[in-house]
Amino acid sequence: MSAAVAAVPETMRAAVLRGVGDIVVEERPVPAPGLGEVLVEIAAVGVCGSDTHYLLHGRIGPHVVREPLVLGHEASGRVVAVGEGVDPARVGERVSLEPGVPCGTCPTCRSGRYNLCPQMVFHATPPVDGSMQQHVAIHASMAHPVPDEVSDVAAAMLEPLSVGIWACRRAEVALSDRVLVTGAGPVGLLAAQVARASGADVVVRDVAPQRRAVAAALGLKVHDPAEETAGAGPGPVEVLLECSGHPSAVASGLEALAPAGRAVLVGMGGDEVSIPLAILQDREVSITGTFRYAGTWPTAIALAASGAVVLDALPVRTFALDDAAAALTAGRDDPGLVKALVVPGLARTSPDTPSLDTPSLDTPSPGTSSTRPGPTPSPDTSTSRPGTPSPGSRPTPDTEDRS
């Protein structure tokens, strides 16, 4: 451990899920960074749909909260101490955390697809604690340094941005491709921006006017499915990025695909979805899913730092650690909100005002267009699925805001 450890407190505060609907803030020991790890003082933690699902239901599929659990896997912070084998010069670095640590030795990891590692240890997936606390110890390779151009809030959102990057990579989005993004929640909006930065012609479709307004403010083309008539949709397109998880969005999105089109199903809705076999066969379209990401952080940092993907101007809201429960459900109450974040260093203003609105873009009325960005999903069940090197249990895809 570095000499800087002397400045690190012995205890910290953590928002702990103790049961369905029951989150308490309690004192816990500050973890000591182990071999190859860094200790990070958390600056901001984004709320993902999976976090909300654990709060409301206590489980996601086979992943059940059986003991107290710290939620949150979209985090940024500052390195305050290092473990054995880590350069002490890293103390003081601002970082974005890649929340999954793979084994690094299995055939899947060696092939570069470490997001599929069967031994993945992923933050906020029972029984692994997440980042909604003041300090986190993580493998040094998963704490990615960020430049001054990337704010703490933006650094926390590099995780859902990575989901969008991975989706575009899986779809092989290329220059001049026509891309339809269904679902303008956080992941849909970020995936659409990544596709645009790749040179694609992007259209975003969502049933919610607030979400379409945020997409339009980002300068993206928008489509209201309610105005669609037979043969008058946004197709034909080479790529479908389905970020809602809603069965009707999957069906209409596949219908919009051109022959030899590529569809990536990002959103998580139900366990099963119907696929129109005639489209699959007659047009020879390809369909695949996504699970988190692998090797996306350098790209995410570059896109955020250059402004090619807008993060800071998105409609976000920050909450004190004491108001973690309110943060976890904020997206359901405000359809125009793109991301709720917990800021452990934020002081609670008063019991009556548990959260603060951060500077955000003025959301234009539906259908208008400006040059800025933003919401969380209702059908947008995009999945903020995380991944990284050092061991763990595999979580399920996020639901709702999904990152």
MOBELWO-V585329 format. One record per backbone hydrogen bond with DSSP energy under -1.0 kcal/mol. NH is the residue of the N-H (numbers start at 1). CO is the residue of the C=O. E is the energy in kcal/mol with one decimal. If there is no record, write none. Layout:
nh | co | e
NH | CO | E
NH | CO | E
This chain:
nh | co | e
2 | 82 | -1.3
5 | 2 | -1.7
6 | 3 | -1.6
7 | 4 | -1.9
8 | 5 | -1.9
12 | 28 | -2.9
14 | 26 | -2.2
15 | 132 | -2.6
16 | 24 | -3.5
17 | 69 | -3.5
18 | 22 | -3.0
19 | 22 | -1.0
21 | 55 | -2.9
22 | 19 | -2.5
24 | 16 | -2.5
26 | 14 | -2.5
28 | 12 | -2.7
30 | 10 | -2.7
36 | 84 | -3.0
37 | 34 | -2.3
38 | 138 | -2.7
39 | 81 | -3.1
40 | 136 | -3.3
41 | 78 | -3.1
42 | 134 | -2.0
43 | 76 | -3.0
44 | 76 | -1.2
45 | 342 | -2.1
46 | 74 | -3.1
47 | 340 | -2.7
52 | 48 | -1.7
53 | 49 | -2.3
54 | 50 | -2.3
55 | 51 | -2.1
56 | 52 | -2.5
57 | 53 | -2.7
58 | 54 | -1.7
60 | 63 | -2.3
63 | 60 | -2.3
65 | 58 | -2.8
66 | 64 | -1.1
69 | 17 | -2.2
76 | 44 | -2.0
77 | 95 | -2.3
78 | 41 | -1.9
79 | 93 | -2.6
80 | 39 | -3.0
81 | 39 | -1.2
83 | 37 | -3.2
86 | 83 | -1.6
90 | 87 | -2.2
91 | 88 | -1.8
92 | 79 | -3.3
93 | 90 | -2.4
95 | 77 | -2.7
96 | 144 | -2.3
97 | 75 | -2.6
98 | 142 | -3.2
100 | 387 | -1.1
101 | 121 | -2.7
102 | 388 | -9.9
110 | 106 | -2.6
111 | 107 | -1.4
112 | 109 | -1.6
113 | 108 | -1.6
116 | 113 | -2.1
117 | 114 | -1.8
120 | 117 | -1.5
121 | 101 | -2.0
123 | 99 | -2.6
125 | 122 | -1.3
128 | 125 | -2.9
130 | 70 | -2.5
131 | 72 | -2.5
132 | 71 | -2.3
133 | 131 | -2.8
134 | 13 | -1.8
136 | 40 | -2.2
138 | 38 | -2.3
140 | 36 | -3.0
142 | 139 | -2.1
143 | 140 | -1.3
144 | 96 | -2.7
146 | 94 | -2.2
150 | 147 | -1.8
155 | 151 | -2.7
156 | 152 | -1.6
157 | 153 | -1.3
161 | 157 | -1.9
162 | 158 | -1.8
163 | 159 | -1.3
164 | 160 | -1.7
165 | 161 | -2.4
166 | 162 | -2.7
167 | 163 | -2.1
168 | 164 | -2.1
169 | 165 | -2.2
170 | 166 | -2.6
171 | 167 | -1.7
173 | 168 | -2.1
176 | 199 | -2.6
177 | 174 | -2.2
179 | 201 | -3.0
180 | 239 | -2.7
181 | 203 | -3.0
182 | 241 | -1.9
183 | 205 | -3.1
189 | 185 | -2.8
190 | 186 | -2.0
191 | 187 | -3.2
192 | 188 | -2.3
193 | 189 | -1.6
194 | 190 | -2.2
195 | 191 | -2.6
196 | 192 | -2.2
197 | 193 | -2.4
198 | 194 | -1.1
199 | 196 | -1.9
200 | 195 | -2.1
201 | 177 | -3.3
203 | 179 | -2.5
204 | 221 | -2.7
205 | 181 | -3.1
206 | 223 | -1.3
212 | 208 | -2.1
213 | 209 | -2.3
214 | 210 | -1.6
215 | 211 | -2.4
216 | 212 | -2.7
217 | 213 | -2.2
218 | 214 | -1.1
219 | 216 | -1.9
220 | 215 | -2.2
223 | 204 | -2.4
227 | 224 | -1.9
228 | 225 | -1.2
232 | 229 | -3.0
237 | 256 | -2.0
238 | 178 | -1.3
239 | 178 | -2.1
240 | 262 | -2.6
241 | 180 | -2.9
242 | 264 | -2.3
243 | 182 | -2.8
250 | 246 | -2.1
251 | 247 | -2.4
252 | 248 | -2.6
253 | 249 | -2.1
254 | 250 | -2.3
255 | 251 | -1.8
256 | 252 | -1.1
257 | 254 | -1.2
258 | 237 | -2.9
260 | 283 | -3.3
261 | 258 | -1.9
262 | 238 | -3.1
263 | 286 | -3.1
264 | 240 | -2.8
265 | 288 | -3.0
266 | 242 | -2.5
267 | 242 | -2.5
268 | 381 | -4.2
280 | 276 | -1.8
281 | 277 | -2.6
282 | 278 | -2.9
283 | 279 | -1.7
286 | 261 | -2.4
288 | 263 | -2.1
300 | 296 | -2.6
301 | 297 | -2.9
302 | 298 | -2.0
303 | 299 | -2.6
304 | 300 | -2.4
305 | 301 | -2.8
306 | 302 | -1.9
309 | 303 | -1.6
314 | 311 | -1.4
317 | 339 | -1.9
318 | 356 | -1.8
319 | 341 | -2.6
323 | 320 | -1.7
324 | 321 | -1.5
327 | 323 | -2.1
328 | 324 | -2.1
334 | 330 | -1.3
337 | 334 | -2.1
338 | 315 | -2.7
339 | 315 | -1.3
341 | 317 | -2.8
342 | 45 | -3.1
343 | 319 | -3.1
346 | 343 | -2.4
353 | 350 | -1.1
356 | 318 | -2.9
361 | 313 | -2.1
368 | 365 | -2.2
370 | 216 | -1.2
372 | 217 | -9.9
375 | 184 | -1.0
376 | 337 | -1.1
381 | 244 | -1.1
381 | 379 | -2.0
385 | 383 | -2.0
390 | 102 | -6.4
392 | 119 | -3.2
